[in-house]
Amino acid sequence: MLHYAVIFLVIALIAAVLGFSGIAGAASNIAWILFVVFLILAAISFFRKRA
């Protein structure tokens, strides 16, 4: 999941440099959502192993 977030972040950065603001915005939103989901799943996994 974190891998996909990084890929979408790179796509957003490249699109922003090339001037595609719509694609850059969408890709950065997807990257942010994937990163948040990764953090939530990592926290759940961490706390389940400790219990």
PDBQT receptor file of N, H, CA, C and O in Angstrom, charges set to zero:
ATOM      1  N   MET A   1       0.830  -1.190   0.000  1.00  0.00    +0.000 N 
ATOM      2  CA  MET A   1       0.000   0.000   0.000  1.00  0.00    +0.000 C 
ATOM      3  C   MET A   1       0.874   1.252   0.000  1.00  0.00    +0.000 C 
ATOM      4  O   MET A   1       0.589   2.215  -0.712  1.00  0.00    +0.000 OA
ATOM      5  N   LEU A   2       1.921   1.232   0.789  1.00  0.00    +0.000 N 
ATOM      6  H   LEU A   2       2.153   0.450   1.368  1.00  0.00    +0.000 HD
ATOM      7  CA  LEU A   2       2.817   2.381   0.823  1.00  0.00    +0.000 C 
ATOM      8  C   LEU A   2       3.523   2.548  -0.522  1.00  0.00    +0.000 C 
ATOM      9  O   LEU A   2       3.820   3.667  -0.940  1.00  0.00    +0.000 OA
ATOM     10  N   HIS A   3       3.784   1.442  -1.185  1.00  0.00    +0.000 N 
ATOM     11  H   HIS A   3       3.542   0.533  -0.845  1.00  0.00    +0.000 HD
ATOM     12  CA  HIS A   3       4.406   1.476  -2.508  1.00  0.00    +0.000 C 
ATOM     13  C   HIS A   3       3.530   2.248  -3.499  1.00  0.00    +0.000 C 
ATOM     14  O   HIS A   3       4.032   3.069  -4.267  1.00  0.00    +0.000 OA
ATOM     15  N   TYR A   4       2.233   1.984  -3.479  1.00  0.00    +0.000 N 
ATOM     16  H   TYR A   4       1.825   1.317  -2.856  1.00  0.00    +0.000 HD
ATOM     17  CA  TYR A   4       1.316   2.682  -4.380  1.00  0.00    +0.000 C 
ATOM     18  C   TYR A   4       1.201   4.157  -4.035  1.00  0.00    +0.000 C 
ATOM     19  O   TYR A   4       1.055   4.990  -4.929  1.00  0.00    +0.000 OA
ATOM     20  N   ALA A   5       1.264   4.490  -2.758  1.00  0.00    +0.000 N 
ATOM     21  H   ALA A   5       1.383   3.813  -2.032  1.00  0.00    +0.000 HD
ATOM     22  CA  ALA A   5       1.225   5.891  -2.355  1.00  0.00    +0.000 C 
ATOM     23  C   ALA A   5       2.432   6.643  -2.900  1.00  0.00    +0.000 C 
ATOM     24  O   ALA A   5       2.305   7.776  -3.365  1.00  0.00    +0.000 OA
ATOM     25  N   VAL A   6       3.591   6.021  -2.842  1.00  0.00    +0.000 N 
ATOM     26  H   VAL A   6       3.695   5.100  -2.464  1.00  0.00    +0.000 HD
ATOM     27  CA  VAL A   6       4.806   6.648  -3.369  1.00  0.00    +0.000 C 
ATOM     28  C   VAL A   6       4.713   6.797  -4.880  1.00  0.00    +0.000 C 
ATOM     29  O   VAL A   6       5.126   7.821  -5.424  1.00  0.00    +0.000 OA
ATOM     30  N   ILE A   7       4.176   5.793  -5.566  1.00  0.00    +0.000 N 
ATOM     31  H   ILE A   7       3.840   4.961  -5.124  1.00  0.00    +0.000 HD
ATOM     32  CA  ILE A   7       4.022   5.868  -7.024  1.00  0.00    +0.000 C 
ATOM     33  C   ILE A   7       3.103   7.026  -7.404  1.00  0.00    +0.000 C 
ATOM     34  O   ILE A   7       3.418   7.787  -8.319  1.00  0.00    +0.000 OA
ATOM     35  N   PHE A   8       1.966   7.169  -6.711  1.00  0.00    +0.000 N 
ATOM     36  H   PHE A   8       1.710   6.551  -5.968  1.00  0.00    +0.000 HD
ATOM     37  CA  PHE A   8       1.059   8.262  -7.023  1.00  0.00    +0.000 C 
ATOM     38  C   PHE A   8       1.674   9.612  -6.664  1.00  0.00    +0.000 C 
ATOM     39  O   PHE A   8       1.387  10.609  -7.328  1.00  0.00    +0.000 OA
ATOM     40  N   LEU A   9       2.503   9.665  -5.641  1.00  0.00    +0.000 N 
ATOM     41  H   LEU A   9       2.736   8.856  -5.102  1.00  0.00    +0.000 HD
ATOM     42  CA  LEU A   9       3.192  10.903  -5.300  1.00  0.00    +0.000 C 
ATOM     43  C   LEU A   9       4.164  11.301  -6.410  1.00  0.00    +0.000 C 
ATOM     44  O   LEU A   9       4.243  12.475  -6.772  1.00  0.00    +0.000 OA
ATOM     45  N   VAL A  10       4.890  10.348  -6.941  1.00  0.00    +0.000 N 
ATOM     46  H   VAL A  10       4.825   9.394  -6.647  1.00  0.00    +0.000 HD
ATOM     47  CA  VAL A  10       5.816  10.628  -8.038  1.00  0.00    +0.000 C 
ATOM     48  C   VAL A  10       5.045  11.079  -9.272  1.00  0.00    +0.000 C 
ATOM     49  O   VAL A  10       5.461  12.015  -9.956  1.00  0.00    +0.000 OA
ATOM     50  N   ILE A  11       3.925  10.421  -9.561  1.00  0.00    +0.000 N 
ATOM     51  H   ILE A  11       3.588   9.661  -9.006  1.00  0.00    +0.000 HD
ATOM     52  CA  ILE A  11       3.094  10.829 -10.697  1.00  0.00    +0.000 C 
ATOM     53  C   ILE A  11       2.606  12.263 -10.501  1.00  0.00    +0.000 C 
ATOM     54  O   ILE A  11       2.605  13.055 -11.444  1.00  0.00    +0.000 OA
ATOM     55  N   ALA A  12       2.194  12.596  -9.286  1.00  0.00    +0.000 N 
ATOM     56  H   ALA A  12       2.194  11.953  -8.520  1.00  0.00    +0.000 HD
ATOM     57  CA  ALA A  12       1.720  13.953  -9.000  1.00  0.00    +0.000 C 
ATOM     58  C   ALA A  12       2.839  14.975  -9.196  1.00  0.00    +0.000 C 
ATOM     59  O   ALA A  12       2.613  16.045  -9.761  1.00  0.00    +0.000 OA
ATOM     60  N   LEU A  13       4.026  14.651  -8.736  1.00  0.00    +0.000 N 
ATOM     61  H   LEU A  13       4.210  13.781  -8.277  1.00  0.00    +0.000 HD
ATOM     62  CA  LEU A  13       5.147  15.587  -8.888  1.00  0.00    +0.000 C 
ATOM     63  C   LEU A  13       5.517  15.792 -10.356  1.00  0.00    +0.000 C 
ATOM     64  O   LEU A  13       5.769  16.920 -10.780  1.00  0.00    +0.000 OA
ATOM     65  N   ILE A  14       5.549  14.722 -11.123  1.00  0.00    +0.000 N 
ATOM     66  H   ILE A  14       5.344  13.806 -10.778  1.00  0.00    +0.000 HD
ATOM     67  CA  ILE A  14       5.875  14.831 -12.541  1.00  0.00    +0.000 C 
ATOM     68  C   ILE A  14       4.792  15.616 -13.274  1.00  0.00    +0.000 C 
ATOM     69  O   ILE A  14       5.099  16.465 -14.111  1.00  0.00    +0.000 OA
ATOM     70  N   ALA A  15       3.527  15.336 -12.963  1.00  0.00    +0.000 N 
ATOM     71  H   ALA A  15       3.278  14.647 -12.283  1.00  0.00    +0.000 HD
ATOM     72  CA  ALA A  15       2.434  16.054 -13.610  1.00  0.00    +0.000 C 
ATOM     73  C   ALA A  15       2.461  17.535 -13.246  1.00  0.00    +0.000 C 
ATOM     74  O   ALA A  15       2.161  18.385 -14.085  1.00  0.00    +0.000 OA
ATOM     75  N   ALA A  16       2.816  17.849 -12.012  1.00  0.00    +0.000 N 
ATOM     76  H   ALA A  16       3.060  17.159 -11.330  1.00  0.00    +0.000 HD
ATOM     77  CA  ALA A  16       2.892  19.252 -11.594  1.00  0.00    +0.000 C 
ATOM     78  C   ALA A  16       4.010  19.984 -12.329  1.00  0.00    +0.000 C 
ATOM     79  O   ALA A  16       3.843  21.136 -12.730  1.00  0.00    +0.000 OA
ATOM     80  N   VAL A  17       5.138  19.323 -12.505  1.00  0.00    +0.000 N 
ATOM     81  H   VAL A  17       5.273  18.387 -12.179  1.00  0.00    +0.000 HD
ATOM     82  CA  VAL A  17       6.253  19.944 -13.220  1.00  0.00    +0.000 C 
ATOM     83  C   VAL A  17       5.882  20.184 -14.683  1.00  0.00    +0.000 C 
ATOM     84  O   VAL A  17       6.279  21.190 -15.271  1.00  0.00    +0.000 OA
ATOM     85  N   LEU A  18       5.123  19.260 -15.267  1.00  0.00    +0.000 N 
ATOM     86  H   LEU A  18       4.800  18.443 -14.789  1.00  0.00    +0.000 HD
ATOM     87  CA  LEU A  18       4.737  19.394 -16.665  1.00  0.00    +0.000 C 
ATOM     88  C   LEU A  18       3.520  20.296 -16.860  1.00  0.00    +0.000 C 
ATOM     89  O   LEU A  18       3.154  20.600 -17.996  1.00  0.00    +0.000 OA
ATOM     90  N   GLY A  19       2.895  20.723 -15.775  1.00  0.00    +0.000 N 
ATOM     91  H   GLY A  19       3.193  20.477 -14.853  1.00  0.00    +0.000 HD
ATOM     92  CA  GLY A  19       1.806  21.672 -15.887  1.00  0.00    +0.000 C 
ATOM     93  C   GLY A  19       0.415  21.074 -15.908  1.00  0.00    +0.000 C 
ATOM     94  O   GLY A  19      -0.549  21.789 -16.181  1.00  0.00    +0.000 OA
ATOM     95  N   PHE A  20       0.280  19.806 -15.634  1.00  0.00    +0.000 N 
ATOM     96  H   PHE A  20       1.063  19.225 -15.413  1.00  0.00    +0.000 HD
ATOM     97  CA  PHE A  20      -1.030  19.163 -15.604  1.00  0.00    +0.000 C 
ATOM     98  C   PHE A  20      -1.581  19.240 -14.179  1.00  0.00    +0.000 C 
ATOM     99  O   PHE A  20      -1.454  18.296 -13.399  1.00  0.00    +0.000 OA
ATOM    100  N   SER A  21      -2.185  20.363 -13.861  1.00  0.00    +0.000 N 
ATOM    101  H   SER A  21      -2.288  21.129 -14.495  1.00  0.00    +0.000 HD
ATOM    102  CA  SER A  21      -2.593  20.579 -12.470  1.00  0.00    +0.000 C 
ATOM    103  C   SER A  21      -3.742  19.667 -12.052  1.00  0.00    +0.000 C 
ATOM    104  O   SER A  21      -3.803  19.260 -10.892  1.00  0.00    +0.000 OA
ATOM    105  N   GLY A  22      -4.645  19.340 -12.956  1.00  0.00    +0.000 N 
ATOM    106  H   GLY A  22      -4.595  19.671 -13.898  1.00  0.00    +0.000 HD
ATOM    107  CA  GLY A  22      -5.766  18.464 -12.609  1.00  0.00    +0.000 C 
ATOM    108  C   GLY A  22      -5.299  17.061 -12.272  1.00  0.00    +0.000 C 
ATOM    109  O   GLY A  22      -5.737  16.471 -11.284  1.00  0.00    +0.000 OA
ATOM    110  N   ILE A  23      -4.423  16.538 -13.084  1.00  0.00    +0.000 N 
ATOM    111  H   ILE A  23      -4.067  17.017 -13.886  1.00  0.00    +0.000 HD
ATOM    112  CA  ILE A  23      -3.884  15.195 -12.847  1.00  0.00    +0.000 C 
ATOM    113  C   ILE A  23      -3.015  15.194 -11.599  1.00  0.00    +0.000 C 
ATOM    114  O   ILE A  23      -3.041  14.242 -10.819  1.00  0.00    +0.000 OA
ATOM    115  N   ALA A  24      -2.247  16.260 -11.412  1.00  0.00    +0.000 N 
ATOM    116  H   ALA A  24      -2.226  17.033 -12.045  1.00  0.00    +0.000 HD
ATOM    117  CA  ALA A  24      -1.387  16.355 -10.225  1.00  0.00    +0.000 C 
ATOM    118  C   ALA A  24      -2.225  16.402  -8.956  1.00  0.00    +0.000 C 
ATOM    119  O   ALA A  24      -1.879  15.761  -7.963  1.00  0.00    +0.000 OA
ATOM    120  N   GLY A  25      -3.303  17.139  -8.974  1.00  0.00    +0.000 N 
ATOM    121  H   GLY A  25      -3.584  17.660  -9.780  1.00  0.00    +0.000 HD
ATOM    122  CA  GLY A  25      -4.173  17.223  -7.806  1.00  0.00    +0.000 C 
ATOM    123  C   GLY A  25      -4.833  15.896  -7.492  1.00  0.00    +0.000 C 
ATOM    124  O   GLY A  25      -4.898  15.480  -6.335  1.00  0.00    +0.000 OA
ATOM    125  N   ALA A  26      -5.325  15.230  -8.534  1.00  0.00    +0.000 N 
ATOM    126  H   ALA A  26      -5.272  15.568  -9.474  1.00  0.00    +0.000 HD
ATOM    127  CA  ALA A  26      -5.979  13.936  -8.324  1.00  0.00    +0.000 C 
ATOM    128  C   ALA A  26      -4.982  12.899  -7.809  1.00  0.00    +0.000 C 
ATOM    129  O   ALA A  26      -5.297  12.135  -6.897  1.00  0.00    +0.000 OA
ATOM    130  N   ALA A  27      -3.795  12.871  -8.384  1.00  0.00    +0.000 N 
ATOM    131  H   ALA A  27      -3.539  13.492  -9.125  1.00  0.00    +0.000 HD
ATOM    132  CA  ALA A  27      -2.784  11.900  -7.961  1.00  0.00    +0.000 C 
ATOM    133  C   ALA A  27      -2.320  12.172  -6.536  1.00  0.00    +0.000 C 
ATOM    134  O   ALA A  27      -2.074  11.235  -5.778  1.00  0.00    +0.000 OA
ATOM    135  N   SER A  28      -2.199  13.437  -6.166  1.00  0.00    +0.000 N 
ATOM    136  H   SER A  28      -2.399  14.199  -6.783  1.00  0.00    +0.000 HD
ATOM    137  CA  SER A  28      -1.776  13.731  -4.793  1.00  0.00    +0.000 C 
ATOM    138  C   SER A  28      -2.877  13.371  -3.797  1.00  0.00    +0.000 C 
ATOM    139  O   SER A  28      -2.578  12.926  -2.689  1.00  0.00    +0.000 OA
ATOM    140  N   ASN A  29      -4.130  13.551  -4.166  1.00  0.00    +0.000 N 
ATOM    141  H   ASN A  29      -4.374  13.913  -5.066  1.00  0.00    +0.000 HD
ATOM    142  CA  ASN A  29      -5.227  13.131  -3.289  1.00  0.00    +0.000 C 
ATOM    143  C   ASN A  29      -5.245  11.623  -3.108  1.00  0.00    +0.000 C 
ATOM    144  O   ASN A  29      -5.449  11.133  -1.997  1.00  0.00    +0.000 OA
ATOM    145  N   ILE A  30      -5.036  10.885  -4.186  1.00  0.00    +0.000 N 
ATOM    146  H   ILE A  30      -4.870  11.283  -5.088  1.00  0.00    +0.000 HD
ATOM    147  CA  ILE A  30      -4.993   9.421  -4.099  1.00  0.00    +0.000 C 
ATOM    148  C   ILE A  30      -3.816   8.985  -3.240  1.00  0.00    +0.000 C 
ATOM    149  O   ILE A  30      -3.948   8.075  -2.422  1.00  0.00    +0.000 OA
ATOM    150  N   ALA A  31      -2.657   9.634  -3.421  1.00  0.00    +0.000 N 
ATOM    151  H   ALA A  31      -2.550  10.374  -4.085  1.00  0.00    +0.000 HD
ATOM    152  CA  ALA A  31      -1.480   9.286  -2.620  1.00  0.00    +0.000 C 
ATOM    153  C   ALA A  31      -1.745   9.556  -1.145  1.00  0.00    +0.000 C 
ATOM    154  O   ALA A  31      -1.354   8.758  -0.293  1.00  0.00    +0.000 OA
ATOM    155  N   TRP A  32      -2.404  10.668  -0.831  1.00  0.00    +0.000 N 
ATOM    156  H   TRP A  32      -2.722  11.316  -1.524  1.00  0.00    +0.000 HD
ATOM    157  CA  TRP A  32      -2.708  11.002   0.564  1.00  0.00    +0.000 C 
ATOM    158  C   TRP A  32      -3.650   9.971   1.175  1.00  0.00    +0.000 C 
ATOM    159  O   TRP A  32      -3.436   9.528   2.304  1.00  0.00    +0.000 OA
ATOM    160  N   ILE A  33      -4.692   9.586   0.440  1.00  0.00    +0.000 N 
ATOM    161  H   ILE A  33      -4.867   9.946  -0.477  1.00  0.00    +0.000 HD
ATOM    162  CA  ILE A  33      -5.652   8.594   0.935  1.00  0.00    +0.000 C 
ATOM    163  C   ILE A  33      -4.958   7.252   1.173  1.00  0.00    +0.000 C 
ATOM    164  O   ILE A  33      -5.178   6.617   2.204  1.00  0.00    +0.000 OA
ATOM    165  N   LEU A  34      -4.133   6.823   0.239  1.00  0.00    +0.000 N 
ATOM    166  H   LEU A  34      -3.954   7.339  -0.599  1.00  0.00    +0.000 HD
ATOM    167  CA  LEU A  34      -3.424   5.554   0.400  1.00  0.00    +0.000 C 
ATOM    168  C   LEU A  34      -2.474   5.598   1.590  1.00  0.00    +0.000 C 
ATOM    169  O   LEU A  34      -2.334   4.609   2.309  1.00  0.00    +0.000 OA
ATOM    170  N   PHE A  35      -1.822   6.732   1.802  1.00  0.00    +0.000 N 
ATOM    171  H   PHE A  35      -1.935   7.536   1.218  1.00  0.00    +0.000 HD
ATOM    172  CA  PHE A  35      -0.913   6.856   2.937  1.00  0.00    +0.000 C 
ATOM    173  C   PHE A  35      -1.663   6.782   4.258  1.00  0.00    +0.000 C 
ATOM    174  O   PHE A  35      -1.201   6.136   5.198  1.00  0.00    +0.000 OA
ATOM    175  N   VAL A  36      -2.812   7.437   4.337  1.00  0.00    +0.000 N 
ATOM    176  H   VAL A  36      -3.187   7.963   3.574  1.00  0.00    +0.000 HD
ATOM    177  CA  VAL A  36      -3.618   7.394   5.562  1.00  0.00    +0.000 C 
ATOM    178  C   VAL A  36      -4.123   5.979   5.821  1.00  0.00    +0.000 C 
ATOM    179  O   VAL A  36      -4.110   5.517   6.962  1.00  0.00    +0.000 OA
ATOM    180  N   VAL A  37      -4.567   5.290   4.777  1.00  0.00    +0.000 N 
ATOM    181  H   VAL A  37      -4.579   5.666   3.850  1.00  0.00    +0.000 HD
ATOM    182  CA  VAL A  37      -5.020   3.907   4.935  1.00  0.00    +0.000 C 
ATOM    183  C   VAL A  37      -3.870   3.030   5.402  1.00  0.00    +0.000 C 
ATOM    184  O   VAL A  37      -4.056   2.159   6.252  1.00  0.00    +0.000 OA
ATOM    185  N   PHE A  38      -2.672   3.258   4.846  1.00  0.00    +0.000 N 
ATOM    186  H   PHE A  38      -2.522   3.966   4.155  1.00  0.00    +0.000 HD
ATOM    187  CA  PHE A  38      -1.502   2.506   5.283  1.00  0.00    +0.000 C 
ATOM    188  C   PHE A  38      -1.217   2.739   6.766  1.00  0.00    +0.000 C 
ATOM    189  O   PHE A  38      -0.938   1.790   7.498  1.00  0.00    +0.000 OA
ATOM    190  N   LEU A  39      -1.285   3.996   7.214  1.00  0.00    +0.000 N 
ATOM    191  H   LEU A  39      -1.511   4.767   6.619  1.00  0.00    +0.000 HD
ATOM    192  CA  LEU A  39      -1.035   4.286   8.624  1.00  0.00    +0.000 C 
ATOM    193  C   LEU A  39      -2.058   3.617   9.532  1.00  0.00    +0.000 C 
ATOM    194  O   LEU A  39      -1.704   3.086  10.585  1.00  0.00    +0.000 OA
ATOM    195  N   ILE A  40      -3.319   3.641   9.129  1.00  0.00    +0.000 N 
ATOM    196  H   ILE A  40      -3.607   4.071   8.274  1.00  0.00    +0.000 HD
ATOM    197  CA  ILE A  40      -4.365   3.001   9.929  1.00  0.00    +0.000 C 
ATOM    198  C   ILE A  40      -4.143   1.497  10.007  1.00  0.00    +0.000 C 
ATOM    199  O   ILE A  40      -4.230   0.912  11.087  1.00  0.00    +0.000 OA
ATOM    200  N   LEU A  41      -3.860   0.873   8.883  1.00  0.00    +0.000 N 
ATOM    201  H   LEU A  41      -3.790   1.347   8.005  1.00  0.00    +0.000 HD
ATOM    202  CA  LEU A  41      -3.626  -0.579   8.882  1.00  0.00    +0.000 C 
ATOM    203  C   LEU A  41      -2.368  -0.944   9.657  1.00  0.00    +0.000 C 
ATOM    204  O   LEU A  41      -2.337  -1.973  10.331  1.00  0.00    +0.000 OA
ATOM    205  N   ALA A  42      -1.329  -0.116   9.570  1.00  0.00    +0.000 N 
ATOM    206  H   ALA A  42      -1.354   0.720   9.021  1.00  0.00    +0.000 HD
ATOM    207  CA  ALA A  42      -0.105  -0.382  10.322  1.00  0.00    +0.000 C 
ATOM    208  C   ALA A  42      -0.361  -0.275  11.823  1.00  0.00    +0.000 C 
ATOM    209  O   ALA A  42       0.148  -1.085  12.598  1.00  0.00    +0.000 OA
ATOM    210  N   ALA A  43      -1.142   0.714  12.235  1.00  0.00    +0.000 N 
ATOM    211  H   ALA A  43      -1.555   1.372  11.606  1.00  0.00    +0.000 HD
ATOM    212  CA  ALA A  43      -1.465   0.868  13.655  1.00  0.00    +0.000 C 
ATOM    213  C   ALA A  43      -2.293  -0.309  14.154  1.00  0.00    +0.000 C 
ATOM    214  O   ALA A  43      -2.047  -0.831  15.242  1.00  0.00    +0.000 OA
ATOM    215  N   ILE A  44      -3.262  -0.721  13.368  1.00  0.00    +0.000 N 
ATOM    216  H   ILE A  44      -3.462  -0.298  12.484  1.00  0.00    +0.000 HD
ATOM    217  CA  ILE A  44      -4.082  -1.879  13.758  1.00  0.00    +0.000 C 
ATOM    218  C   ILE A  44      -3.217  -3.124  13.879  1.00  0.00    +0.000 C 
ATOM    219  O   ILE A  44      -3.356  -3.889  14.834  1.00  0.00    +0.000 OA
ATOM    220  N   SER A  45      -2.333  -3.326  12.924  1.00  0.00    +0.000 N 
ATOM    221  H   SER A  45      -2.221  -2.705  12.149  1.00  0.00    +0.000 HD
ATOM    222  CA  SER A  45      -1.459  -4.493  12.959  1.00  0.00    +0.000 C 
ATOM    223  C   SER A  45      -0.521  -4.437  14.172  1.00  0.00    +0.000 C 
ATOM    224  O   SER A  45      -0.275  -5.458  14.815  1.00  0.00    +0.000 OA
ATOM    225  N   PHE A  46      -0.005  -3.261  14.479  1.00  0.00    +0.000 N 
ATOM    226  H   PHE A  46      -0.204  -2.432  13.957  1.00  0.00    +0.000 HD
ATOM    227  CA  PHE A  46       0.893  -3.106  15.621  1.00  0.00    +0.000 C 
ATOM    228  C   PHE A  46       0.186  -3.427  16.936  1.00  0.00    +0.000 C 
ATOM    229  O   PHE A  46       0.729  -4.140  17.780  1.00  0.00    +0.000 OA
ATOM    230  N   PHE A  47      -1.026  -2.900  17.108  1.00  0.00    +0.000 N 
ATOM    231  H   PHE A  47      -1.468  -2.321  16.422  1.00  0.00    +0.000 HD
ATOM    232  CA  PHE A  47      -1.739  -3.114  18.362  1.00  0.00    +0.000 C 
ATOM    233  C   PHE A  47      -2.294  -4.521  18.492  1.00  0.00    +0.000 C 
ATOM    234  O   PHE A  47      -2.447  -5.019  19.607  1.00  0.00    +0.000 OA
ATOM    235  N   ARG A  48      -2.597  -5.168  17.384  1.00  0.00    +0.000 N 
ATOM    236  H   ARG A  48      -2.473  -4.764  16.478  1.00  0.00    +0.000 HD
ATOM    237  CA  ARG A  48      -3.099  -6.547  17.471  1.00  0.00    +0.000 C 
ATOM    238  C   ARG A  48      -1.984  -7.511  17.869  1.00  0.00    +0.000 C 
ATOM    239  O   ARG A  48      -2.237  -8.501  18.556  1.00  0.00    +0.000 OA
ATOM    240  N   LYS A  49      -0.762  -7.231  17.448  1.00  0.00    +0.000 N 
ATOM    241  H   LYS A  49      -0.556  -6.427  16.891  1.00  0.00    +0.000 HD
ATOM    242  CA  LYS A  49       0.346  -8.106  17.806  1.00  0.00    +0.000 C 
ATOM    243  C   LYS A  49       0.769  -7.917  19.260  1.00  0.00    +0.000 C 
ATOM    244  O   LYS A  49       1.316  -8.836  19.868  1.00  0.00    +0.000 OA
ATOM    245  N   ARG A  50       0.523  -6.743  19.818  1.00  0.00    +0.000 N 
ATOM    246  H   ARG A  50       0.078  -5.996  19.324  1.00  0.00    +0.000 HD
ATOM    247  CA  ARG A  50       0.898  -6.479  21.213  1.00  0.00    +0.000 C 
ATOM    248  C   ARG A  50      -0.110  -7.073  22.180  1.00  0.00    +0.000 C 
ATOM    249  O   ARG A  50       0.247  -7.395  23.314  1.00  0.00    +0.000 OA
ATOM    250  N   ALA A  51      -1.346  -7.226  21.767  1.00  0.00    +0.000 N 
ATOM    251  H   ALA A  51      -1.636  -6.965  20.846  1.00  0.00    +0.000 HD
ATOM    252  CA  ALA A  51      -2.390  -7.697  22.693  1.00  0.00    +0.000 C 
ATOM    253  C   ALA A  51      -2.333  -9.190  22.901  1.00  0.00    +0.000 C 
ATOM    254  O   ALA A  51      -3.142  -9.741  23.649  1.00  0.00    +0.000 OA
TER     255      ALA A  51
